[in-house]
Amino acid sequence: MKPSDLPVGKSPQPVVIPHFPDVLHAVIWRNWDVVPADRLAKILRATVAQIGEIARSMGLPDQRSIPSEEMERNSTSIVRRNWHLLPYEQLCDLMGWDAAMMDFRLNEDDGLWSKLGGYKPKCPPVYYEAPSPAAKARAAEMAQILRQELGEQINAPAEEPFGFVRRFDQKMQRPQGPADAFSFRMVFPYLMRFGDPLVGEDVDAISQGYLEQMAASGINAIWLVGVLYTLYPWELAPHLSVGWERRLANLNRLVERCGKLGIEVLLYFNEPRAMPPALFEKHPELRGVYETPGRAPVLPDVVALCTSTKPVQDFIVNAVRHVFEKVPRLGGAFTIIYSESLTNCYSRKYTKDGVEEEYLLRTDGAPVDPNKPVVKACPRCLERGPEVVCAEVCSLIERGMREAGSKGKFILYVWTTPVEWMPGIIERLPQSTWVQCVSELGKTFTRGDYTGKVNEYSISIIGPSEQSLSQWKLAKARGLKTIAKMQAANTYEFNTIPYIPALRRVAEHLENVAKAGVDGITLGWTAGGSPSPNLELVGEFCRTPRPGVREAMRNVAVRRFGESAADGVVEAWNLLSDAYGEFPFDIDVCYNGPQCLGPSNLLYARPSGFVATQVGFAFDDLDGWRGPYSAKTFQGQFEKLSEQWARGVEALDRLRKVHPSAAMEDEWRVAETCRIHFQSAANQIRFVRVRQSDRTAAINLLKDEIDLARRAFALVLKDSRIGFETTDQYEYLRFDLAEKILNCRQILSVLQ
């Protein structure tokens, strides 16, 4: 495979960045904190001295040492920040990947191709040329602006990316009392990559200190992705299985480490993975649904492996058996049968005539193009029906586990499987199945003048919903165990903070699912695995007798901040929890809105022409940000959220002066970062609305955004968790906030 073979989609021109002298300066700036200068010099055909000279001319400090393992750990962030700057060939060289690895990452790293927009901008190669007089003048102006706005902070030492790992070495107190409730309590590890986590040394990123803190919080299981064709020597595509021995050796090592702390390791099998069309030229008999012709271009060009064919069934059983034989202490597996990814032929919904009916996440926000061919169901699977096909996938995975002699847990994660399918699926599931439902999914809520139903993970809306209660009831009637999937630390409502300190909402949700009688809890998807007071609540609600909401919150506060500060912290958490009830919830807001990038999201004097991408780029796409809300209501909700949230932050600010401690400083810093993001979101919404009609308002908003970026810069220096999210790594770093200042000053120079 060559870089020219990689997907490009509609391939637009890159987004404009007029605050830089040229693309060369932008490449150096955006990579200065993530890629060593010698590697930049190599791809830019420059010397290290030339790269350093340009960096210094823009006001950047001397580059810190950047280990190669940090680059790999931060690979998604590096790809994203160069997506609109470098062509594929240079991007592959920058990462040290061949084209096949880039293709794998785009398809398998938690929907990265979709997060980047489903297109590769037309970026010409970028090579070093001596800066022109105009470029030198602009670079000098940038340096002057940084001195004016940030002073010596631009040169101040910062906690390096991933430096937060050292925090995990701190010992935690465990809640007192037996942990009898919720026999199963699972999270996704905070520092684990998504797509191929068992390759290389990634499992070592899960530090011993982290595991000990999770155990102290009451967590007894973690999960990571398992892609069967990378773990089993599949005869139809042996090139995909290269390295399976090393992967399973790493998995065994992780299972052994976790087991010593009473933590199980489970694999997520989203299977069978759809394959490139070329595979089916050799094996047409395995061909299932081919959805790409009728889909938005953000999805990969793949075809389903039909699970109604014996070779595919045998592959699933044999591969799962192989994994559990090679890793006999593996704690279990879970699967999703209906999701964003094309897997079985019924991972989509069809009419009775076999035409696709709906798709949960059409990430470009547009309906199916009527001029494109419709997506047809697989005739084999259409005849059998969704209940049979979906339950059979579960049975095949469970069968592979049992044939290997495993007594581990098999979990069906219902996610968004159509409600009408569930009775027929549940009645066909293996008797050992645990049924996991998103607790809050489908719950009705009102924000401002909009009333809707929960269609994504949420902390702002407290479950369980009647939909989940009904599905748990069906499972219990069959004697199956049940799990509540809820978010405890953070969500895609706001994922670039280690946790959202709205603890009362989390505590109330835990109390509710405990009363619902579920057997276990999963405390987040990929977001939400950071040690936090939120996760400590889990240990409280596992105890017998179970405390009430306020008692549980106070117990956590006492352990973290001391007896004398505990009541004040609980009151601050209550203020923050009240405020968070104003979050304008919807799946489009979560995935497209500006709140996660906050003060790092660039502004545009005129419409950029780009639509927001799924937790990748927010741009200035107000219509994509707001989902079902009117622009006025959307702005109003973020303004209310920001205003009310500030009261909780101010309470914590008073407490940190009266009860100073590192823990109290951390709590204020997290809450203050949230306030900055919420205010920035409100500013950005209003800016897009007024930028071409009210110059005075636009100027004031730009000045406020500069202030927020400056404040956020100071916080990021102290806490490397800020801006980080597990699957996307760093959504922003310190120099991205400095770039936002340059961006706003450039627009101000045009407007004033």
N, C-alpha and C positions, 0 to 999 in steps of 0.2 A: 504494500500500500504506500502511496506517495502523498505528500501534502496536497497535491492537486486533486486527489480523490476524496478529500474530506468534504463534509456537507457545507454548503454556503447559503441555502435558502434563497430569499429574495435579494440578498447581498446589496444593501444600500450603501451610500456614502457614509463615512463615519460621522458621528455627532461633532458639531463644531466646538472648539475650545479656544476662543479668542483671547483668553487671559494668559496663554503661553505664547512665546515668540514664534514657535514652530513645533512640529511634532517631535523632533529630536529632543528639544528641551522637555517636552511633556513626558517622553519615555524615561528620561533620566530622573525627572522629578518623581514620577509615580512608582518607580522601582527602587528609589534610593534607600528605602527602609526594608526592602524585601529581597533584593537580588544583589550579590556582591559586584563591586565595580569591575572586577576583571572579567566576569561573565558578560556584563553589559558591554564592556569594551569589545569583546569578541564578536558579539552579534551585530554591533554597530560599526565594526571595522574601524575601531579607534584604539588609542592607547589609554591605559588607566589614568594617566596624567590629564589627557584631554577630557575624559569623562568627569574627573574631579574638578577641573577648571570650570566647566559649565555648571556643575552642581553648586560650587561656591559662588559663582556669579549670580545665581538666583537667590542666594542667602541661605542655602542649606548648610548644616554643620558637617564636620568630617563624618564619613560613614563609619558606623559601628561594625564590628565583626559579625558576619551572618553565616552561621554554620549551614552546611549542605542539607542536613536533616531538617533544619527549620524551613528551608525552601520547599522541600517535599511535603512537609506537614501543612504548609500554607499554599499548596499548589493551586487550589481552586481560586483563592483570592488573587494570585498572580495572573492566572489566565483571565479573570474578569477585568482586572485593572488595565490589561493590555489589549482587550478584545477590540476596542475601537482605535487602536494605535498601530499594531503590528500585523503583518500577514501571517498565515499559518506557518510558513517555512521558518520565519524568525521566531515565532511563538514556540514552535517545537524545539528549536535550538536553544531558546532561552530556558525551557523546562528540562532539556536533556531527554526528550521523548522522541520516539519515532512516530510516524503518522498513525500506526495501528494503536499505540498507547493513547494518543490524543483522541482517536475515535472511541476507544473504550471509555475513557473518562467522560467524554461528552454524553455518551449513552447511558452509562451505569452509575455515575456519581450523582445520585439523587436528582435526576432530571436536569443535569447541568445545561444541556443543549437548549432546553426550554427556558431555563433561568437566564440564559444569555440572549434570549429573544427568538431562537429558532432561525437565526441567520448569522452569517459572518460578514461584517462590513468589508467593503473594498478598500483595503489598506495597502498602499504601495510600500515597498521596502523602505526602511529607514536606515540611512548610513550617515556616518559622521561627515560633516562639512564644517569648516571654520565659520563660526557665527558671523553674520553680516553686521554692519554698524547698527542697523535697526534692531536686530535681535539682541545685540549687546546692550543697547539702550533700554529695551524692555526688561531684560534680565536684571539690570541695575535697578530699575524701577520696582521690580518684584522684591528685591532684597531690601529696598528702602521701606516698602509697605510692611514687610515682615518685622522690621525693626520698630516701626511705628505701632503696629498692632499687637505684637507679641513680646517685644523687648528681648530680654535675655532668655525668655522661655524657649525660644527656638533652638537655643544651644543647651538647654537644660538636660541633664540625664533623665532617661525614662525607663520604666520597667519594660524590658524588651518583650516583643511578642512571645506569648506562651510562658512568660515569666510567672504567671499565676500558678503554675504547677507547684512551685515552692510553697504556696499557701496550703497545699494539701498535706504537708508534713505535720501540720499542727494537730495535736490530739484533741478529740472531741469527747464530751461526756455523753454517755448513753442515758436515755430515759429510764427511770426505775420501774420495775414491775415486769411480769411475764408478757411476752409478745404473742398473744393468742389469736388476735383478730387478723384478718388478711394473711393467710398462710403464704401467699405469693405476692412479692412486692418488687417490681422491676423498673429499671431505667435504662436509657441508652447512655454509654459512657461519654462524658463531656468532651474528651479529646480524641475520640475515635473517628477516623475517616469513614465515609459511607460505602463507596462503590466496591472497593477490593481491599478491605481492611486487614486481611491476613497475609498480604504480600509484604516482603521486606520486614522491617522491624516495627511496624505500626503498633503491635500489641504492647510493646514496651512503653508506648505513650501513656498507657493506663498505669499510672504509678501506684506503688504500694500504699502511699499515703492517701491517694484518692480512694482506693478500695476500702481502706480502713475507715475513712470518713463516711463512705456509703454504708458500710456495715453498722457504724455507730448511729446512723440516721434511720436504721431499720430496713435498709434495702437488702434483699437476699437473692436478687437475680439481675443480670445485665444481658443485653442482647446486641448482636451485630449482624450485618448482612452476610449471607452465604449464597453465592452464585454457584449452582450445582456444576455447571460445565467447567468452573475453575477449580473444583474440589474433587473431580472424578474424571478418570481418563476415558472420555467419551469417544467411541470409535468413529462417529460421524463427523466430528470436528476436533481431532486430537490437538491441533494447534492452539485451541482455546484452553486446553487443560494443562499446558506447560506450567510447571511450578506447583502442581497440586500437592506434591509431597511436602514441600516447604510450608505451604499454607496450613496443612493439617498438623504439621509439627508445631507451628506457632500456636495453632488453636489448642493443641494438647497442653502446651506450656501455660497458656492463659487459663485454661480450665483448672489446671493444678494449682496455680497461684490463687485463684478465686476460691477454690474449694477449701483452702486452709482457713478462710474467713467466713465460711458458710454461705458463699455466694455462688449461685448456679450461673452457667453461661448457656444462653439459648441462641439459635440461629434463626434469622428471618429468611424464609424461602418464598420469594415471590416468583413462582414457577408454574410452568416452564417458561424460561425467557424467550421472547420472540427473537427470531433470527433474520439475518439479511436475506433478501430474495435469492441470492446466488445459491444458498444451501438447497433450495427447493428445486433448482434446475437439475440437481443430481437425485433428489429424493422428493419428487412431486407428491407421492402418496402420503407424506406427512403434513402437507400444506393445510393450514387452517385459515383463519380470517386475515385478509390483507387490507388494512384500514387506511393506509397512507393516502391513496388517491382522493379519498373523500374527507380527509382531515386537514386541520390547519397545519401549516408548514413547520410548526415548532416541534412536531413529533418525529422521531427517527423513522427511517424507511425500513420497516421490518414486517415480518409475517409470523403469525402465531404457529407454534407447533401444536397440532390438533391432538388433544388428550383423549379423543375417541379412537385413536389408532393404537394398536398394541405396541409398536416400537417406542412410541412416546411414553406410554404407560410403563413399559419396562425400564426406560431410561430413568424416570422419576424414582421408581422403587429401588432399582439397583444403585443409583447415585446416592440416595439417602441412606440406604443400608451401608454402603461403602464408607460414608462419612461417620456414621455412628459405630461402625466396627473399628475404624481407625482412631476414633476419639470416644472410647466407651463411657467416659464419665461426663460426656456432654449432657447438659441439663434438659434439653428438649429442643423443640422447634415450633415456630408459628408461621402461618401463611395468611395472605390476603388473596381472595379469589376474585375481587372486583375492585379495580383501582385505576390510577392514572396510567399505569403501565399495561401494555398489551401482554397478556399471558395466555390463559386458556381462551377458547373461542367465545366463552360467555363472560369474559371480563369487560364486555360491553353489553348494552341492552338493545334488543331488536323488536320490531313489530312482529305480528303473526305471519306477515309475508316475508320476514327475514331481512328487512331493511333496518339499518341502525336507527334507533329511536332517540337516544340521548347519550351525552358524555359528560361526566362530572366536571372536568376541568378543561374547558376549551380556552387555552391560556392566552390567545390573542383577543379574547372577549367577543369573537364574532361567531355567528351561526355557520353551519355547514354551507359552503358555497354551492348554490343550486346548479351552477354550471359544471361542477365536478361530478364524476361518477359517484353514485351512492355506495355506501359500504354494505356489502351483503354478508349475511350470516353464513357460517360453515354449514353446508347441508347435512353432514353427519350429525353435528351437535344440535342443529335446529330440530331434527327429528326426535332427539332424546330429551331435550328441554334443559333449562338452566339449573333446575334443582338437582337433576341427576348428574350433569356434567360437573357442577361446582362441588357437590358432595364427594364425587369420585376423586377429584384432585386431592381433597383432604384425606380420603381413605388411602390413596397411593402413598402419600408422604408418611402417614401413620404406619402403614404396613411396612415400609422400608425401615422405620425405626424399630418396630417390634421384631422383624426378621433378624435385626442385628442384636437382639437381646436387650434393647434399651427399655428401661422403665421411665424414661423422661417424659416430660409434659408435651402433649401435642395441643396446640392452641389454634383455633380458627378466629382470626381477627376480622370481625364482620365489616368494619369500616363503613363504606357506603353501599354495600350490597343491597339491591332493591328490597324494600321491606316485604313486598308480596312474595318474594322467593324464599324468605327465611323459614317459614313453617316446613316447607318441603325439604329444604336443606338440612335443617336441624333433625328432622326425623330420620335422615339417612346417614348422619355422622357416626363415626366410630364411637363406641361407648366411653372410651378414655378421653374424649375431646373436652377441652375447656373452651367455652364460648366467651370471647372478649368483644364488648361493644363500647363505642365512644359514649361516655355517660351523658354528656350534654347535647349530643346530636339530635336535631329535630325539635329542641325546646323553643317555644315561642317567647319572644322578647320585644320590648319597645325601646327605641332610642330616638328622642326628639319626636318628629312626626312620622317616623318609620316603624312599622311592625313587621318582623320577619321571623324566620326559624333558623336555628343554629345550623350552619353548613360547613363548619371547620372547627378545629380545636379552639377552646376558649377558657380563659380564667375569668374574664369579665362577666360571663353568664354561668350560673351555678347549676350543675346537674344534680340528679339524673333527670332525663326526659321520660315522658310516657313511652316513647318508642323504645328506649333502652330497657326500661322496666318490663315491657311486654316481651322483648326478646330474651331477657334473662329468665322470665317466667316460663317461656317455652322450653328453654334449655333445662331448667330445673325439673320440669315435668318429665323429662326424659332421663333424669338422674345425672345430667352433665354438670360439671362445675362451671362457675361464671367468674368473669373478670371485668372490672370497670376500668376502662382506659380514660384517664383524665390528665390534665396538665397541672402540675404542682408548682414548678419554678417559673417557667416562661412559656410563651407560645409565639406563633407567627403574628399575633397581635403586636408583639414587640419582642424580637428574638435576639437583638444585639446587646443584651444586658444579661448578666448571669441569672438574675431572677427579678421578678416584679414583686415588690414588697407590699402586695395587697393581701396580707396573710389571712385576714378574716374570711375572704372569699374562698381561699384554699381550704381553710379549716371547716367551713360550712359544707363544702363539697365532700370532704372526707367523712364528715359526720353523716351526711345524707347517704353516701354509698355504703357506709357501715350499716346503717339502718335498713338498707335494701337487701342486706344479707349476702352480698357477693363474697366469693371465696378469695379473690385476689385483686390487686390493683396494679396497673401499669401507669407510671407517673410521668408520662410524656412520650412524644414521638422522638425524633432526633434532638429537638430542642428541649431543654429542661433538666439536663443531667448534672448541673453544677451543684456542688455542696452549697447549701443555703438554709436560712431559717425555714423556708417553705418546705424543703424536704425533711427537715427535722420534725415537722408536724406529723409526718408519717409514723415516726416512732411513738409519738404520743397516742395516736389513734389505734395503734396495734395493741396497746396495753389493756389489761384487765385489772380493775374496772376502767372503762373508757372515760376519759375526762370530757367535760363540755368544751365548747369552742373557746370561750375566754380563758378557761383554765389551761387548755393546751397551749394557747398563744403565750400566756404568762409563763408557763414552764420553760418554753423555748427562750423567752426574753431573759429569764433569770439565769439560765445557763450561759447565754451569750453576753449579757450586759450587766449582770449582778442584780441582787435583790432591790437595791435602792433605785435603780433606773427602770425596773421591769414595768411598772404600771404606766410610766410615761411613754415607754416604747409601744406598749399595747395600744395606748390611745392614739399615738402617731400612726400605727398600722391601721387602726379603724378609720382614721381620716383618709388615708391612702386608699383603703378598700372602698369607702363611700365614693371617692372620686372616680375610681376605676370603673364604677358602674355606668359612667357616661361614655365609655369608649364606643365609637360608632362601628359596631361589629358587623362584619360580613366577610365572606371568603375573598372577595375582590379587594377589600380594604387590607386584609391580612397579607395577601400576596403581592399587591401592587402599590399599596399606599406608601407615603414618604416617611412614616413614623419610625421605621426601623433604621433607615439611613440618617434620619434626623438632620442635624446641623452639617453633616458631610455631603448631603445631596445638593448638587449644583443647581443654580438658578439660570434662567434663560431670558434675555431681554425680549426676544420674540419667540413664538412657538417653535419648538425644536423639530416637530414633525414625527417624533418617536413615541411609541406606546410603551407603557410600563411593562416590564417583564417579571415573571414570577420570582419574587425576592432577589432579583438580580439588579436591574436598573429601574429606578422610579421615573427618571427624566422629569418632565413637567406635565404629565398626562393626567390632568385633573379628572377627566371623564373616566379614565381607567382606575384611578385611585378610589373614587367615591362609590363605585358599585351602585346599589339601589337608592342611595341618598341623593337628595338635591344638593347642589353646590353650597347653598346657604346653610342647610341643616348640617352638612358635613363639616363645614368650617365652624359652625356654632358648637357642635359636639366636642371638637378638639379644643376650642376656646374654653368651654365649661370644664373639660377634663383638666386642662392645664391650670386654670384658676383654682379649682378645688384641690388638685394634687399639691399645689404650692403650700397649702395650709399644713399638710402632713410633713412636707420637707422643712418648713419653718419650725415645726415642733421638734423634729430631729436635730435641727441646727441649735436650738436652745439646749437640748439634752446633751449634745456633744461638748458644750461649753461647761455644763455643770457636772457631767459624768464622763470625762474624757477617757477614751480607750481606743485601741486600734479597731476593735469590733464596732464601736459606735461610729468612728470615722468612716469605716467601710459602709455602714448602713446608710449614713447620710449621703455618701458619695453615690451609691447606687440610686437612691431616691432622687437626688439632684440631677443625675444623668437622665432619669426618666422625665423629670420636669422639663429639661432642656429639649428633649426629643419631642415631647407633646407640644410645647410652645413653638418649636420649629415647624412641626407639621401644620399647625394653625397658620403660621406665617406664610408657609409655602402655598397653601391653598389660597389664601387671600392674595398673595402676590400674583399668582396666575390669573386670578379674577380681575385685578386692577392694573396690571403692568402696562396695558395699552390704553387705559382710560383715566387713570388718576396718578399722575407722575409724583405728586407729593406723598401719597400713601405708599407708592412703590419705593420711593427713596427711604422713607422711615422704616419700611420692612427690611430693606437691604441693610440698613444700619443695625437693626435689631438682630438680624442673622449673623452679622459680623460679631456682635457681642456674644451671642450664643456659641458660635464656633470658638471664640476666644476662651470662654468659660469651659467648654467641653475639652479643649486642648489641655488645660491645666489638670482636668480630671484624668484624662488618658495617660498623662505622664506618670500618675500614681498607681494606675490600675489597668493592667493589660487584659483584664476580662472585658472591658468596655470595647464594643465594636466587634466582638468575637461571637461566632455562632458555629456549632459543631460541624455541620456539613458544608457550610459555605466559608468556613474559617473567618478571616478578618474582612468584614464588610467595610470597615474603615480603620485607618491608623492615624497617628498624630499629623503627618504631613498632608493627609487628605483634608483634615480640618483647616490646616494652613492654606491649602488650595482653595477651599471654600471662601476664605477671606479674600484671596486674590480675585476669585470669580466675582464676588460682590463688589469689590472696589472697581473692577473693570466695568461692570454694568453701571455703577454710580458715575463713572467718568463720562459715560454716554448720556445719562439722564440729567446730570447737573449742569 
